[in-house]
């Protein structure tokens, strides 16, 4: 019976199961929320909020890029209720779940604006795998014959920011290897702060190049204490982590941020 020892509330509404995590309701469509019995589910967004709080960043505009089912958007909406959150998800199936979660948390989602959109290096269209998954990828990043790909509207990051007249205070990037495509625009729009998930879908050398190019514009911080970390030590840490695991999150702040 210990398998069913879930510490977060699970409720059934109109025959649909939901899990309630820190008073936020998520439709229970994936085993990711049920991996740890005997303990409460701890959102990865906790580290994100610690980052923003540690540097006293009170964002007015957040872009949640690769929003998936809306977990980060809703947790950030709870922590920063006066902030505008632009929640961007490329997968159509994930986007439908994102909207269900937003609609079931109306008290938190008032300022969350959802977009079924891909942010990439071009304005036009991209093809993305489309499943209820946290790991959907663009076809030109990973092309698997057994994946079903859908064509979705795409914007450059600069285009999206300009179209919405945004000054970005925090940008969270979790787009399964496509972050490399944003490099040029990240040097143009210069958000105040960024969290980017690097993944070994790209070579270690490509990921290190990405960080090296951004080091002219951003300072990097180690989440273990939030001390400033120089680019040489960061690259070593990223290299070591990606040699033994698939991902690492990197946190950075614009050098001109006061």
C-alpha positions as CSV (number, residue, x, y, z in Angstrom):
1,X,0.0,0.0,0.0
2,X,3.0,2.3,0.3
3,X,2.8,2.8,-3.5
4,X,-0.4,4.8,-2.9
5,X,0.9,6.9,0.0
6,X,0.6,10.2,-1.8
7,X,1.1,13.3,0.5
8,X,-0.5,15.7,-1.9
9,X,-4.3,15.7,-2.2
10,X,-5.8,13.9,-5.2
11,X,-9.4,14.8,-6.0
12,X,-11.9,13.7,-8.7
13,X,-14.1,16.3,-10.3
14,X,-16.6,15.2,-12.9
15,X,-14.7,12.0,-13.3
16,X,-11.4,13.8,-13.9
17,X,-8.5,13.4,-11.5
18,X,-6.5,16.4,-10.2
19,X,-3.6,16.7,-7.8
20,X,-3.3,19.7,-5.6
21,X,0.3,20.9,-5.0
22,X,0.7,24.0,-2.7
23,X,-2.9,24.9,-3.3
24,X,-2.5,24.7,-7.1
25,X,-4.6,22.2,-9.0
26,X,-3.1,20.2,-11.9
27,X,-4.9,17.7,-14.0
28,X,-3.4,14.3,-13.4
29,X,-2.6,13.1,-16.9
30,X,1.0,12.0,-16.4
31,X,2.9,9.9,-13.9
32,X,5.4,12.7,-13.3
33,X,3.3,13.9,-10.3
34,X,3.2,10.4,-8.8
35,X,6.8,9.4,-8.8
36,X,7.5,10.0,-5.1
37,X,5.1,8.4,-2.7
38,X,5.5,9.2,0.9
39,X,6.7,12.7,0.2
40,X,5.0,15.8,-1.1
41,X,5.8,16.8,-4.7
42,X,8.4,19.6,-4.8
43,X,8.2,21.7,-7.9
44,X,11.4,22.6,-9.7
45,X,10.1,26.1,-9.8
46,X,11.0,26.3,-6.1
47,X,14.7,26.9,-7.1
48,X,13.5,29.5,-9.7
49,X,11.7,31.5,-7.0
50,X,14.7,31.2,-4.7
51,X,16.8,32.7,-7.5
52,X,14.5,35.6,-8.0
53,X,14.0,36.2,-4.3
54,X,17.7,36.0,-3.6
55,X,18.5,38.8,-6.0
56,X,15.4,40.8,-5.1
57,X,14.1,40.6,-8.6
58,X,10.4,41.5,-8.6
59,X,9.4,40.8,-12.2
60,X,6.7,42.8,-14.0
61,X,7.0,40.6,-17.2
62,X,7.9,37.0,-17.3
63,X,8.2,34.7,-20.4
64,X,7.8,31.0,-19.6
65,X,9.2,29.5,-22.7
66,X,8.5,25.8,-22.9
67,X,5.6,26.1,-20.4
68,X,4.4,22.5,-21.0
69,X,1.4,22.0,-18.6
70,X,1.8,25.4,-16.9
71,X,3.5,24.4,-13.6
72,X,6.1,27.1,-13.7
73,X,3.6,29.7,-14.9
74,X,1.2,28.9,-12.1
75,X,3.8,28.8,-9.3
76,X,5.3,32.1,-10.6
77,X,1.8,33.5,-10.8
78,X,1.2,32.6,-7.2
79,X,4.5,34.1,-6.0
80,X,4.2,37.3,-8.2
81,X,0.5,38.0,-8.5
82,X,1.0,41.4,-10.1
83,X,3.3,40.1,-12.8
84,X,2.3,39.5,-16.5
85,X,3.3,36.0,-17.5
86,X,3.6,35.0,-21.1
87,X,3.2,31.2,-21.1
88,X,4.5,29.7,-24.4
89,X,4.1,26.1,-25.4
90,X,4.7,24.6,-28.8
91,X,3.0,21.2,-28.5
92,X,-0.7,21.4,-29.2
93,X,-1.5,18.5,-26.8
94,X,0.5,20.0,-24.0
95,X,-1.1,23.4,-24.7
96,X,-4.6,21.9,-24.2
97,X,-3.5,20.6,-20.8
98,X,-1.9,24.0,-20.0
99,X,-5.3,25.7,-20.6
100,X,-7.1,23.2,-18.5
101,X,-4.7,23.9,-15.6
102,X,-5.1,27.6,-16.1
103,X,-8.9,27.4,-16.1
104,X,-8.8,25.3,-12.9
105,X,-6.7,28.0,-11.1
106,X,-8.5,31.2,-12.1
107,X,-7.4,32.9,-8.9
108,X,-3.8,32.5,-10.0
109,X,-4.0,32.7,-13.8
110,X,-5.6,36.1,-14.3
111,X,-2.3,37.6,-15.6
112,X,-1.1,34.4,-17.4
113,X,-1.4,34.7,-21.2
114,X,-1.1,31.3,-23.0
115,X,0.4,31.0,-26.5
116,X,0.5,27.9,-28.7
117,X,3.7,29.0,-30.4
118,X,7.3,28.0,-31.1
119,X,10.0,30.5,-30.4
120,X,12.9,29.8,-32.7
121,X,15.3,31.5,-35.1
122,X,12.7,32.3,-37.8
123,X,9.2,33.8,-38.1
124,X,7.0,31.3,-39.9
125,X,6.5,27.6,-39.0
126,X,8.4,24.8,-37.3
127,X,7.5,21.1,-36.8
128,X,7.4,19.8,-33.2
129,X,6.7,16.3,-31.8
130,X,3.3,16.4,-30.2
131,X,2.6,14.2,-27.2
132,X,1.7,14.6,-23.6
133,X,5.3,14.9,-22.6
134,X,7.8,17.2,-21.1
135,X,10.3,16.4,-23.8
136,X,8.7,17.4,-27.1
137,X,11.4,18.5,-29.6
138,X,11.6,20.3,-32.9
139,X,12.0,18.0,-35.9
140,X,15.2,19.8,-36.9
141,X,16.7,19.1,-33.4
142,X,15.7,15.4,-33.1
143,X,14.1,13.7,-36.1
144,X,12.7,10.3,-35.0
145,X,10.7,8.3,-37.5
146,X,8.3,7.1,-34.8
147,X,7.5,10.6,-33.6
148,X,4.4,12.4,-34.9
149,X,5.3,16.0,-35.8
150,X,2.9,18.9,-36.1
151,X,3.5,22.2,-37.9
152,X,3.1,25.2,-35.5
153,X,3.5,28.9,-36.0
154,X,6.9,30.2,-35.0
155,X,8.4,33.5,-34.0
156,X,11.8,34.8,-33.3
157,X,12.2,35.8,-29.7
158,X,12.8,39.4,-30.7
159,X,9.6,39.3,-32.8
160,X,7.5,38.0,-29.9
161,X,8.9,40.6,-27.5
162,X,8.4,43.5,-29.9
163,X,4.9,42.3,-30.9
164,X,3.9,42.4,-27.2
165,X,5.9,45.5,-26.4
166,X,7.8,43.8,-23.6
167,X,10.7,44.6,-21.4
168,X,11.5,41.1,-20.0
169,X,12.4,40.8,-16.4
170,X,12.7,37.0,-16.2
171,X,12.9,34.5,-19.1
172,X,12.7,30.8,-18.3
173,X,13.9,28.6,-21.2
174,X,13.1,24.9,-21.3
175,X,12.8,24.0,-25.0
176,X,14.7,20.7,-25.3
177,X,17.8,21.7,-27.2
178,X,16.3,24.5,-29.2
179,X,17.7,27.2,-26.9
180,X,20.8,27.4,-29.2
181,X,18.5,29.0,-31.8
182,X,17.8,31.9,-29.5
183,X,21.4,33.0,-29.1
184,X,21.3,36.0,-31.4
185,X,18.0,37.3,-29.9
186,X,19.2,36.9,-26.3
187,X,22.0,39.4,-27.2
188,X,19.4,41.8,-28.5
189,X,16.5,41.8,-26.1
190,X,18.7,41.4,-23.0
191,X,16.3,40.2,-20.3
192,X,17.1,41.2,-16.8
193,X,17.4,37.5,-15.7
194,X,17.3,34.1,-17.3
195,X,17.1,30.5,-16.3
196,X,18.0,28.1,-19.2
197,X,17.9,24.3,-19.2
198,X,20.8,22.9,-21.2
199,X,20.3,19.4,-22.4
200,X,22.5,16.8,-24.0
201,X,20.5,16.7,-27.1
202,X,23.2,19.2,-28.2
203,X,26.9,18.4,-27.9
204,X,28.7,19.6,-24.8
205,X,30.8,21.8,-27.1
206,X,27.7,23.5,-28.5
207,X,26.3,24.1,-25.0
208,X,29.6,25.6,-23.8
209,X,29.8,27.8,-26.9
210,X,26.3,29.0,-26.1
211,X,27.4,30.1,-22.6
212,X,30.6,31.6,-23.8
213,X,28.7,33.8,-26.2
214,X,26.4,35.0,-23.5
215,X,29.1,35.7,-21.0
216,X,29.7,39.1,-22.5
217,X,26.3,40.2,-21.5
218,X,25.3,38.1,-18.4
219,X,26.8,37.2,-15.1
220,X,26.3,33.6,-14.0
221,X,25.3,32.3,-10.5
222,X,25.7,29.0,-8.8
223,X,22.4,27.8,-7.3
224,X,24.3,26.3,-4.4
225,X,24.5,29.6,-2.5
226,X,24.0,31.9,-5.5
227,X,27.6,33.0,-5.6
228,X,28.9,34.6,-8.8
229,X,30.7,31.9,-10.9
230,X,33.1,32.8,-13.7
231,X,32.6,31.4,-17.1
232,X,35.6,29.1,-16.9
233,X,34.3,27.4,-13.8
234,X,30.8,27.4,-15.1
235,X,31.9,25.6,-18.3
236,X,33.7,23.0,-16.2
237,X,30.6,22.4,-14.1
238,X,28.3,22.1,-17.1
239,X,30.7,19.7,-18.8
240,X,30.9,17.5,-15.7
241,X,27.2,17.5,-15.2
242,X,26.3,16.7,-18.9
243,X,28.8,13.9,-19.0
244,X,26.8,12.0,-16.3
245,X,23.3,13.3,-16.7
246,X,21.0,14.8,-19.3
247,X,20.4,18.3,-18.1
248,X,21.6,21.3,-16.1
249,X,19.9,24.6,-15.3
250,X,22.0,27.7,-15.6
251,X,21.0,31.0,-14.0
252,X,22.2,34.4,-15.2
253,X,21.6,38.1,-14.7
254,X,22.1,41.0,-17.2
255,X,25.4,42.8,-16.3
256,X,23.6,46.1,-16.6
257,X,20.9,45.1,-14.1
258,X,20.8,47.3,-11.0
